Amino acid sequence: MKIVIAMDSFKGSMTSTQAGKAVKEGFLSVDPSLQVQVLPLADGGEGTIDELTPYVKGKRKHLKVTGPLGDPIDAYYMFSEEKAYIEMSKASGLTLIDELDPMRATTYGTGELIKDALQRGFKKLIICLGGSATNDGGAGVLQALGMKMTDRNGNDIRPGVIGLKDLQYADRSTMIDINAEIVIASDVTNPLCGPNGASHVYGPQKGASEEDVVVMDSLLMRYAEFFSMDPMERGTGAAGGLSFALKNFLGGKIVSGAKFFTEEIGLEDKIKDADIVITGEGRMDGQTCNGKGPMEVTMLARKYGKPVYAIAGCLGEGYERCLDMGIISIAELTDKSLETNSAMNSVRKTSEELLRKIL
């Protein structure tokens, strides 16, 4: 029996590869004769380029950039031939800071990564969004790329979304030439503004109070109106609105992060040849069905009539939608430990129980 395992990460506990490896070990402990192949899974969020590197024979380019709250940090992007793969969480992610401050957090460091890749002549930039600490609508990226954004006195606006309050003048002519195709890999379909926008939906997890959310949303609305751009366009709310800037100022094309990733690693061909497919992630709920990695795997499995099962750290509201969309069953971990070794042991045990039911 051939089994393909494509697990997404369990945030704070296991990477995609670690989770997949634990499932494989659990299966083989029940039946050593199984042919089991583990592939990574990501949707543009944290860890995407690390999981992708072996499949595209990528190399890292390290450089020091501006962190989310202005401190210098070490970051990197990955490149292969004429493509550069940039993960915004490497420069502007939540995991880089101890203090949450979505009002001041800036994407400037991500802009520095993009600028370096452009100056080195890469013809295609894949920018992976997710895990951001920021809510600045990508203003920091634009500044890093040379756009002048100033207040009424001609001073550069402050970093973060709070700086948009002072925006009076902008000069796009000073920006670096964008001589590359820009692909925006994201699993988020939210618009920049409104009740389903970047501030209201994702602001609280970045440390925003109810009052902050209202202020941030109004500032992003002002930002969009300043440039006469649509604040309600689908997908422009990803990474605190970074996708808004990448699409409107850099000509970027928004694509499904999960679909992009599975195509890069050739997952469809592996699934086509499998008997059973296993997927999952740390938390499966109604949001999983909105373009997340496990659902992309499920769609590919259904395309070839392959049974697909899932393993999740926990189940949240609306997880039943995953079953309606083709997953046969979801095995939930009994041990909710976030410590990596304990979590992997729990996945192994749950995998053993799942395989016995399948067989």
Buried (B, 14 or more C-beta within 10 A) or exposed (E): BBBBBBBBBBBEBBBBBBBBBBBBBBBBEBBEEBEBBBBBBBBBBBBBBBBBBEBBEBEEBEBEBBBBBBEEBEBBBBBBEEBBBBBBBBBBBBEBBEEBBBBBBBBBBBBBBBBBBBEEEBEBBBBBBBBBBBBBBBBBBBBBBBBBBBBEEEEEBBBBBBBBBBBEEBEEEEBBEBEBBBBBBBBBBBBBBBEEBBBBBBBBEBBBEEEBBBBBBBBBBBBBEBBEBBBBBEBBBBBBBBBBBBBBBBEBEBBBBBBBBBEBBEBBEBBEEBEBBBBBBBBBBEBBBEBBBBBBBBBBBBEEEBBBBBBBBEBEEBBEBBEEBBBBBBBBBEEEBEEBEEBBBBBBBBBBBBBEEBE
